[in-house]
Amino acid sequence: MHTKARVGRIAYLNVLPIYFALENIFGENSFHLVRGTPAELNALMRRGEVDLGSISAMEYGRAFRDYFLLPDLSISSRGAVGSVLLFSRVPFSRLDGRRIRVSAASASGAALVKILMAEIFEVQPLYQWGHLAGAPLADVAAVMAIGDEALRLKAAGAMPFELDLGQAWQELTGLPFVFGVWAVRRDFAAAHPGDTATLHRLLLRSRDWGLGSLAKLSRIAAACFSLTPAQILAYFNQLDYSLDPEHEEGLATFFNYLYNLGELDEAPQLVFFRDAQSMAGVEAERFS
């Protein structure tokens, strides 16, 4: 008996443009949405408890042989991202040997902090992973937050120094930064290529609807945040939901930095799912 596909859905504001129409307009019921933080969805995909959905770029890098990337879908920025932020009590060049609390909900952001500290500021902080909500911050010099928590800390003016990791990455490399990707487990794609292709098209269709309705989505989201519709619209406009060759170069560059830092055992290949209805089976196109 074929059961519904389990589709991972990040429970953050930043993916509202991708999922709103899917959840509220299209009326599709051929899948089951599984909500969680990026770290939770990474673990669920790794264990095979989610079949397809959004995972961190870091998760793809660690287990790329288990996944196919879904073409033209990502959570990226070409510069400032607005919701992946490092807050510090001291200038970033003075963080050597000091503790940074890194959100346990993050994977790509946590890896990016390490790259930026080493490459731009030439410091080696002490990293402490943990949950940020309700946790005291007085015992750390800096904190790295993502998603809705980052937006709240920014609004509260938590610490005097603030670094937008997407902006810092672009200044370092000149490339977009891919924080998250959409992927499908290879075993699910092999068993259900048609379902995979259908869900991919549905996500693209929902994304396109969302990008054409950002002002409406900003008004809806403002009711749940201490932000105005104009502030949320500005935030959405900082984000990029595509995955073109320049994004692929940014992703490969990120993986190469991590390999050189010893964070990855090998530099991953970018392997994409292709529509099984237009090709003979599930094929992959490889990018070195």
VEXDREN-2710 file (C-alpha; in Angstrom, 1 decimal):
% VEXDREN-2710
k/r/px/py/pz
1/MET/0.0/0.0/0.0
2/HIS/1.4/3.4/-1.1
3/THR/1.3/5.9/1.7
4/LYS/1.4/9.7/1.5
5/ALA/4.9/11.2/1.0
6/ARG/6.3/12.9/4.1
7/VAL/7.4/16.4/3.2
8/GLY/9.6/18.4/5.5
9/ARG/8.6/22.0/6.1
10/ILE/10.8/24.4/8.1
11/ALA/8.6/26.1/10.8
12/TYR/10.1/29.6/10.1
13/LEU/8.8/32.7/8.5
14/ASN/11.4/32.6/5.8
15/VAL/9.7/29.7/3.9
16/LEU/6.2/31.2/4.0
17/PRO/6.4/32.2/0.4
18/ILE/7.1/28.6/-0.6
19/TYR/4.5/26.9/1.4
20/PHE/1.6/29.2/1.9
21/ALA/-0.2/28.3/-1.4
22/LEU/0.6/24.6/-0.9
23/GLU/-1.0/24.7/2.6
24/ASN/-3.9/27.1/2.0
25/ILE/-4.8/27.4/-1.6
26/PHE/-4.0/24.4/-3.8
27/GLY/-6.0/21.9/-1.8
28/GLU/-3.5/19.1/-2.4
29/ASN/-3.7/16.2/0.0
30/SER/-1.2/13.7/-1.6
31/PHE/1.4/14.4/1.1
32/HIS/1.9/14.9/4.8
33/LEU/3.7/18.0/6.0
34/VAL/6.2/17.5/8.8
35/ARG/7.2/20.7/10.6
36/GLY/10.4/21.3/12.5
37/THR/13.6/23.4/12.8
38/PRO/16.3/22.9/10.2
39/ALA/18.2/20.7/12.6
40/GLU/15.1/18.6/13.4
41/LEU/14.3/18.1/9.7
42/ASN/17.9/17.2/8.9
43/ALA/17.7/14.4/11.5
44/LEU/14.4/13.2/10.2
45/MET/15.6/13.1/6.6
46/ARG/18.8/11.3/7.7
47/ARG/16.7/8.6/9.5
48/GLY/14.3/8.2/6.6
49/GLU/11.4/9.6/8.5
50/VAL/10.9/12.4/6.0
51/ASP/11.0/11.6/2.3
52/LEU/11.4/15.0/0.6
53/GLY/11.8/18.6/1.8
54/SER/14.0/21.3/3.0
55/ILE/17.3/20.5/4.7
56/SER/20.3/22.6/5.5
57/ALA/23.1/22.8/2.9
58/MET/25.4/21.3/5.6
59/GLU/23.2/18.2/5.9
60/TYR/23.4/17.7/2.1
61/GLY/27.1/18.1/2.3
62/ARG/27.5/15.5/5.1
63/ALA/25.3/12.9/3.4
64/PHE/25.1/13.8/-0.3
65/ARG/25.1/10.2/-1.4
66/ASP/21.7/9.7/0.3
67/TYR/20.0/12.6/-1.5
68/PHE/19.1/14.2/-4.8
69/LEU/18.8/18.0/-4.9
70/LEU/15.5/19.3/-6.3
71/PRO/16.4/21.8/-9.0
72/ASP/15.7/25.5/-8.7
73/LEU/14.8/25.5/-5.0
74/SER/16.8/26.9/-2.1
75/ILE/16.8/29.4/0.7
76/SER/19.7/31.7/-0.3
77/SER/20.8/35.3/-0.1
78/ARG/22.8/37.5/-2.4
79/GLY/24.1/39.6/0.4
80/ALA/22.3/40.3/3.6
81/VAL/19.9/37.6/4.7
82/GLY/18.4/39.3/7.7
83/SER/17.7/36.2/9.8
84/VAL/21.1/34.4/10.2
85/LEU/22.9/36.8/12.5
86/LEU/25.9/36.8/14.9
87/PHE/25.4/39.2/17.9
88/SER/28.5/40.1/20.0
89/ARG/29.4/42.1/23.1
90/VAL/32.8/42.8/21.6
91/PRO/34.2/43.5/18.1
92/PHE/34.3/40.3/16.2
93/SER/38.1/40.5/15.9
94/ARG/38.3/40.2/19.7
95/LEU/36.4/36.9/19.8
96/ASP/39.5/34.7/19.8
97/GLY/39.2/32.2/22.7
98/ARG/35.8/33.6/23.7
99/ARG/32.6/31.6/23.8
100/ILE/30.0/31.9/21.1
101/ARG/26.6/30.2/21.7
102/VAL/25.4/28.7/18.4
103/SER/21.7/27.9/17.9
104/ALA/21.1/24.2/18.1
105/ALA/18.5/24.7/15.3
106/SER/21.3/25.6/12.9
107/ALA/23.7/23.6/10.7
108/SER/24.7/25.7/7.7
109/GLY/24.8/28.9/9.8
110/ALA/26.9/27.2/12.4
111/ALA/29.4/26.1/9.8
112/LEU/29.4/29.5/8.1
113/VAL/30.3/31.2/11.4
114/LYS/33.4/29.0/11.6
115/ILE/34.5/29.9/8.1
116/LEU/33.9/33.7/8.6
117/MET/35.8/33.8/12.0
118/ALA/38.8/32.0/10.4
119/GLU/38.9/33.7/7.0
120/ILE/37.8/37.3/7.8
121/PHE/38.5/37.9/11.4
122/GLU/41.4/35.3/11.9
123/VAL/40.1/34.2/15.3
124/GLN/39.3/30.9/16.9
125/PRO/36.4/31.3/19.3
126/LEU/35.0/28.5/21.5
127/TYR/31.7/27.2/20.1
128/GLN/28.9/26.1/22.4
129/TRP/25.8/24.6/20.8
130/GLY/22.5/25.0/22.6
131/HIS/18.9/26.2/22.5
132/LEU/18.5/30.0/22.7
133/ALA/14.9/30.4/23.7
134/GLY/14.8/31.3/27.4
135/ALA/18.5/30.6/27.8
136/PRO/20.6/33.2/29.7
137/LEU/23.2/34.9/27.4
138/ALA/25.3/36.6/30.1
139/ASP/27.9/33.9/30.1
140/VAL/28.8/34.1/26.5
141/ALA/30.6/36.8/24.4
142/ALA/28.4/36.3/21.3
143/VAL/25.4/34.3/20.1
144/MET/24.5/33.1/16.6
145/ALA/20.8/32.9/15.9
146/ILE/18.7/31.9/12.9
147/GLY/15.2/32.3/11.7
148/ASP/12.5/33.8/13.9
149/GLU/14.8/33.8/17.0
150/ALA/17.3/36.0/15.1
151/LEU/14.5/38.4/14.1
152/ARG/13.4/38.7/17.7
153/LEU/17.0/39.2/19.1
154/LYS/17.6/41.9/16.4
155/ALA/14.4/43.7/17.3
156/ALA/15.4/43.6/21.0
157/GLY/18.8/45.0/20.4
158/ALA/20.4/42.2/22.3
159/MET/24.1/43.1/21.8
160/PRO/25.9/46.1/20.4
161/PHE/27.7/44.3/17.5
162/GLU/25.8/42.5/14.8
163/LEU/27.0/40.5/11.7
164/ASP/24.7/39.4/8.9
165/LEU/26.3/36.1/7.8
166/GLY/24.9/36.3/4.3
167/GLN/26.5/39.8/3.8
168/ALA/29.8/38.7/5.2
169/TRP/29.9/35.6/2.9
170/GLN/29.3/37.8/-0.2
171/GLU/32.0/40.2/0.9
172/LEU/34.4/37.2/1.3
173/THR/33.5/35.3/-1.9
174/GLY/31.3/37.5/-4.2
175/LEU/28.8/34.6/-4.4
176/PRO/25.3/34.0/-3.0
177/PHE/25.1/31.8/0.1
178/VAL/22.8/28.8/0.1
179/PHE/21.6/28.2/3.6
180/GLY/19.1/25.5/2.7
181/VAL/18.1/23.2/-0.2
182/TRP/15.2/21.0/-1.1
183/ALA/16.2/17.4/-1.5
184/VAL/14.7/14.0/-1.8
185/ARG/16.0/10.8/-0.4
186/ARG/17.4/8.6/-3.2
187/ASP/15.6/5.5/-2.0
188/PHE/12.3/7.4/-2.1
189/ALA/13.0/8.9/-5.6
190/ALA/13.9/5.4/-6.9
191/ALA/10.7/3.9/-5.5
192/HIS/8.4/6.8/-6.4
193/PRO/9.9/8.9/-9.2
194/GLY/6.5/10.1/-10.4
195/ASP/5.5/11.3/-7.0
196/THR/8.8/13.0/-6.6
197/ALA/8.5/14.9/-9.9
198/THR/4.9/15.9/-9.0
199/LEU/5.9/17.2/-5.6
200/HIS/8.8/19.1/-7.1
201/ARG/6.5/20.8/-9.6
202/LEU/4.0/21.6/-6.8
203/LEU/6.7/23.2/-4.7
204/LEU/7.8/25.3/-7.6
205/ARG/4.2/26.3/-8.4
206/SER/3.6/27.3/-4.8
207/ARG/6.9/29.2/-4.6
208/ASP/6.0/31.2/-7.8
209/TRP/2.6/32.0/-6.3
210/GLY/4.2/33.2/-3.1
211/LEU/6.8/35.4/-4.8
212/GLY/3.9/37.1/-6.7
213/SER/2.1/37.7/-3.4
214/LEU/4.7/38.9/-1.0
215/ALA/2.8/42.0/0.1
216/LYS/-0.2/39.9/1.0
217/LEU/1.9/37.4/2.9
218/SER/3.7/40.2/4.7
219/ARG/0.3/41.5/6.0
220/ILE/-0.7/38.0/7.1
221/ALA/2.6/37.3/8.9
222/ALA/2.7/40.7/10.7
223/ALA/-0.1/39.5/13.0
224/CYS/2.3/36.9/14.4
225/PHE/5.5/39.0/14.8
226/SER/6.4/42.3/16.4
227/LEU/7.2/43.6/12.9
228/THR/5.3/45.7/10.5
229/PRO/4.2/44.4/7.1
230/ALA/6.7/46.7/5.5
231/GLN/9.5/45.2/7.6
232/ILE/8.5/41.7/6.8
233/LEU/8.2/42.6/3.1
234/ALA/11.8/44.0/3.2
235/TYR/12.9/40.8/4.9
236/PHE/11.3/38.6/2.2
237/ASN/12.9/40.7/-0.5
238/GLN/16.4/39.9/0.9
239/LEU/15.8/36.2/0.4
240/ASP/16.3/34.2/-2.8
241/TYR/14.5/30.9/-3.4
242/SER/16.2/29.9/-6.7
243/LEU/19.2/27.6/-7.4
244/ASP/21.0/28.7/-10.5
245/PRO/24.6/28.1/-11.6
246/GLU/25.9/30.9/-9.5
247/HIS/24.2/29.4/-6.4
248/GLU/25.8/26.1/-7.3
249/GLU/29.2/27.8/-7.4
250/GLY/28.5/29.3/-4.0
251/LEU/27.4/26.0/-2.6
252/ALA/30.5/24.2/-3.9
253/THR/32.7/27.0/-2.5
254/PHE/31.1/26.6/0.9
255/PHE/31.8/22.9/0.8
256/ASN/35.4/23.5/-0.2
257/TYR/36.0/25.8/2.7
258/LEU/34.5/23.2/5.1
259/TYR/36.7/20.5/3.6
260/ASN/39.8/22.6/4.0
261/LEU/38.8/23.3/7.7
262/GLY/38.4/19.6/8.3
263/GLU/34.6/19.9/8.8
264/LEU/33.8/17.5/5.9
265/ASP/35.7/14.4/4.9
266/GLU/35.3/15.1/1.2
267/ALA/34.0/17.8/-1.1
268/PRO/30.4/16.8/-2.0
269/GLN/29.1/16.6/-5.6
270/LEU/25.9/18.4/-6.4
271/VAL/23.5/15.7/-7.8
272/PHE/20.1/16.6/-9.0
273/PHE/16.8/14.8/-9.4
274/ARG/15.5/14.9/-12.9
275/ASP/11.9/14.4/-13.9
276/ALA/11.4/10.7/-14.5
277/GLN/8.6/11.3/-16.9
278/SER/10.9/13.1/-19.3
279/MET/13.9/10.9/-18.8
280/ALA/14.5/7.2/-18.6
281/GLY/14.2/6.6/-14.9
282/VAL/15.7/8.7/-12.1
283/GLU/18.9/10.3/-13.5
284/ALA/21.5/12.5/-12.0
285/GLU/23.5/15.4/-13.4
286/ARG/26.8/15.8/-11.6
287/PHE/28.6/19.1/-11.0
288/SER/32.2/19.0/-9.7
END
